Every structure is written in C-alpha cells, then in structure tokens.
Amino acid sequence: MEQYEPESLSAAQLAAMRRSFRNGRAALSRRSLLRASAGGALAVGGLGSLSACGIPAASKSQGGVSSEDHSAEEKVVNFSNWTEYIDLSKDKKHHPSLDAFAKRTGITVKYTEDINDNVEFFGKIKPQLAAGQDTGRDIIVLTDWLASRLIRYGWVQKLDPAHLPHAYSNLASQFRNPDWDPGRAYSYPWQGIATVIAYNVKATGGKEITSVSQLLDDPKLKGRVGLLSEMRDTIGMTLIDMGKDPRDFTTDDFDAATARVQKAVDNKQVRRFTGNDYISDLSQGDLAACLAWAGDVVQLQADNPDVRFAIPDAGYLTSTDNMLIPNKARHKTNAERLIDFFYEPAVGAEIAAAINYVTPLDTGIVKPELTRIDKKAGNDPLIVPDKAMAAKAHGFRALTAKEETSFEEKFARLTGA
C-alpha cells in the first residue's frame, strides 16, 4: 500500500469536477444518478483538505485495518449506496432483495441512499478513514477510480474468499482483473457502466453510426455530433478507435487521441461536449449521434424508437461501481455475506431488471433468470452483455497524480472548459 499524501487540484481538474457535477455522471439523469468519474476531483472537500483539518495521513498497511468483528452478536449490516440504485417495491417502501436477505439470514440491512457523487461522499467519511476510525458503514459503493485510491491507501479491508463463493464463481470475466484490484481482493462490482455510441436514426436519414471514426469524420454528421465532457470516456473511446488499449497507453497515445478530437472540433464536426444533457438533444434530433452512457440509452429507447445504439467493432469503454468494506467496519462477515448474496443469479437478475445497468454477473448464469423476470431486459446487451460485447470491453487504466493533472489540463484545452 502506498503512503497517503494530500493532493492539490489544477484549474483544469477543478473545471472537470464542476462539469461532472453540473451535467456529467454526477448530474441527475432521467431516473438515476450516473457516477462521477473525474478522478482529479477527489481532493476537493476530500483528500486535499485532510492536512488543513489536522487529520494525520493514513499509514501504510497490508489489507486495511480490521476491528473486532461483531457480526455474530450484532445481526446487522450498514450499507451506503447511490440514489435509485437498487430494486424497489411497488409501494416504494421496501427493497425486495434486502428483505429476502434478512428473512434468510436474520441479518437486518440498514440501507442508506447517502451517496450523491464520489467526491461529496468521500468528504463525509475521510476524517474517520484517515484517523483509523469506524465510518459507521460496513459496505460502501464507489466508482473504480476512487475505489482504486482507497485500496492503495490501505483504507479498505481485504475480503475473505471463503465468505464469497457465489461472487467468486459468478463474476463476469470482463470484471475479474482490473489493474487497481487484480483478482478482486478488496472489491466486487455492484454494477457496470458502459460508454457506447447512440444515434437518432431519423436524424441520420436511416444511416447506422457504428464507430468513433464516423462521429469524427463523416461530413453528413457535421455540426450534429456530441462527445462527452468526461475525459476518460471521450479519450478512451478515441484511443480504442485508433487501435490503442486504454488499459495500457502512453502519453504519446493520449496526445495523439487528443489531436484527433481537436481536428474534429476545429472542423466544426463536433457540436459540443456534453454530460448526460445529450438526452434531450439526441431524442429531438438536434444531435444526430453522440457518445452516451448505456443506462441512459436503455431509458431513451423506451420513449423514442428512433434512438439506437452501437457497439463499435473496435470496442467500447467500461467502468464499475464497486462494493468495499471500509477499515474498522464492525460487521465484516455480515457485509461479505450480503455481497455474496447479490451474486446469486436470481438476486442479481432482480436488481438488473430494476435498474437497467450492466450486470456484473456472468451472462450465461444471469440471463435465464433475468429473462424470466423481463424478457426484453434479458435480451438487451446493454444490461446483459453477450460474449461478443463482453470481449470488446476496455477499462481505463489507473492514472498517477501527475498524469491526472496533465491529462485533465490537455482535455480542458480541447473542450474549451
């Protein structure tokens, strides 16, 4: 584990954070909150303020800091998650999956929807994490870039594989070995987030849009293309289109991708960079095609049959929101039992049917269960990726603090932020 040191933000990183809060993954979409992904935002109200608050830096550790596990005598697990990110009963008063877990195990789940974005939530728990104290939570759900940092700082506990048989067996292969947590020693995905191409077939005159090259180069789309204001999504998808792997790229590769997008901006090919405010523009046809988040596309298609999506042959970008157990959590075993419960096929299918994000369960295992609940959802590759789609998934590699600052500054110049 690396030593924690406070990080400061450049002007570009601050701008990236504000974009994300205003209309990016941290903004409220039609039915749920998409995840904030600007890794540089971590320091605002978070890491950067630790020293000012007089909170000592976390020490190096191997596997986090446990406390006495009270799971046996305290039949409870405290679970913090994002808004509208789990199944809900028709009367909107219960979560059927959590009720089923409590009935089977006798363990009550105290479920709190207190995560609105990664940075804000980290600001709530940073004092306890840095001081080696209990946060009052047994499971937290964080996007991969922040999960990565907490693991590196030794602020979350290593999971016990003996308590996670379903999770270990049923996790989809595309999510098994992120570079920031190989083999999932400290985390398990809650849901996946896919960046794809969306287009309005009426606005394109019936033409299919299936590649980033079309977005950047097709003259018939000039002035009607949207790219995402999140650096990882736009540059990641461009890198893939150029034959580069966003899991393993150089600064030169990043600069080449930026230059390619800059050319499209200079040529007026790109109408604007958006957060999820592309939703109305795409539906109305003001944008003919754009980069989009799969969760939005699923919902848009329910309202507008002209909205289509494409998975480029070259591949697409994927990220995850992840369940972790913070240091000093009182109910580690109970938390691991709940994480494992979510990886039972019927349970995972119930959650996927409710929220329409990419399920982290293996397709062959979860699809039959999901199809029984909702045939359309079970056959939607944006929720249950088929083998061909799963093979095209690419993560975006972890960045150093220096790279984070440099890349966000370059992207800010590109977008005019």
Salt bridges, closest charged atoms under 4 A:
GLU2 OE2 - ARG152 NH2 3.12
GLU7 OE1 - ARG149 NH1 2.78
GLU73 OE2 - HIS70 ND1 2.80
GLU74 OE2 - ARG330 NH2 2.39
GLU74 OE1 - HIS331 NE2 2.60
ASP99 OD2 - HIS94 ND1 3.95
ASP114 OD2 - ARG137 NH2 2.96
ASP138 OD2 - HIS331 ND1 2.86
ASP160 OD2 - HIS163 ND1 3.82
ASP217 OD2 - ARG260 NH2 3.40
ASP218 OD2 - LYS207 NZ 2.52
ASP233 OD1 - ARG25 NH2 2.52
ASP241 OD2 - ARG260 NH1 2.51
ASP245 OD1 - ARG247 NE 2.95
ASP245 OD1 - HIS394 ND1 3.32
ASP253 OD1 - LYS244 NZ 3.59
ASP255 OD1 - LYS410 NZ 2.82
ASP277 OD2 - ARG272 NH1 3.12
ASP281 OD2 - ARG272 NH2 2.49
ASP303 OD2 - ARG30 NH2 2.28
ASP313 OD1 - LYS392 NZ 3.59
ASP321 OD2 - ARG35 NE 2.57
GLU336 OE1 - HIS163 ND1 2.48
GLU336 OE2 - LYS332 NZ 2.54
ASP340 OD2 - HIS166 ND1 2.75
GLU344 OE2 - ARG104 NH1 2.60
GLU369 OE2 - ARG372 NH2 3.07
GLU403 OE2 - ARG397 NH2 2.80
GLU404 OE1 - ARG149 NH2 3.71
GLU404 OE1 - ARG232 NH2 2.97
